[in-house]
Amino acid sequence: MKQLMIICLFSVSAVAQSDDALVKVRVPAVKARFGHAGSIEIFVSVTNGYHIQANQTKDELIIPTTLEIAEDETFKTNEQVFPSAKKFTLAGTDQYLEVYDGDFLIQTSFTMSEPGERGIRQLKGTLTYQACDSVRCLFPRTVDFFVSIEIQ
């Protein structure tokens, strides 16, 4: 009985690990100057065979993809620019979902408002999404990442 429980727990763990790896985020370092606007590029990669819901959805039951980057008294994010969504037709219906798949880019502009210390700052960011394949949707997930900003 103990062996069966260990095998079952291992199977659940392996499934959870594979779900976590479906979406990867890469953010190159950014250079910024106080009083000037800048841009952050967030490169997202969705595993082949999966898609994630778009940032703007037409159905309130769909969980949209969202991006958050921590702000403080000197760092403020402005507009977020998500890519155009693709239409994914649900099997057996004529309805479609607005989705992202493959590799895509999200951009957000920011300003550094007040003079302060020069150097490198690490700001925490999160990308929240719901991944689906052609048959099922997984529980929503959040990927944590850091934005490295070199203040000149």
Secondary structure, DSSP 8 states (H G I E B T S, - for coil): -HHHHHHHHHHHHHHHHHHHTTEEEE---EEE-TTSEEEEEEEEEE-TT-EEE-SS-SSTTS---EEEE---SSEEEEEEE----EEEE-TTSS-EEEEE-SEEEEEEEEEE-S----EEEEEEEEEEE-EE-SS-B---EEEEEEEEEEE-
